[in-house]
Amino acid sequence: MTQGNLFIRLRSICERPQMYSPQFSLEHLFLFIHGYESALMDSGKPGQHARFEEWLYSDHLDWRHSSMWWGKHIFEACGSDLDRTLGEIIRLLEQFLSSEGAEFAVSTGT
């Protein structure tokens, strides 16, 4: 089955945010994630983001019931520095892909 890989795309966005928007903000990442997930569901494929969220929330229990999304929590923890935040997201994605998300570590499609 050919299926896109959200995590490879997120890494690409975090590595080169200006390529995706000259005025890139964390909200762009949020919108991309939810748009990507909607497209997967519309095509009858399972979502991927919830797996990452569950993994992330297992280490950050207080984030689970917060009104802020996980990216904003990371942004605050990084002193509201977008570059540091994107680097931290990359680090977390790599950690996820080497553990609970290993099945997503290799792209199976475009």
TALINHU-V249215 format. One record per pair of residues at least 24 apart in sequence whose ideal C-beta (glycine too) atoms are under 7 Angstrom apart, sorted by sequence separation. I is the first residue (numbers start at 1). GAP is how many residues later the second one is. If there is no record, write none. Layout:
# TALINHU-V249215
I,GAP
I,GAP
This chain:
# TALINHU-V249215
9,27
6,30
56,36
30,39
30,41
55,41
3,42
6,42
29,42
6,43
52,44
26,45
55,45
26,46
55,46
26,49
51,49
52,49
51,50
26,56
48,56
26,59
17,69
14,72
14,75
15,75
14,76
11,79
11,82
10,83
7,86
7,90
7,94
7,97
5,99
8,99
5,102
5,103
3,105
4,105
2,106
3,106
4,106
2,107
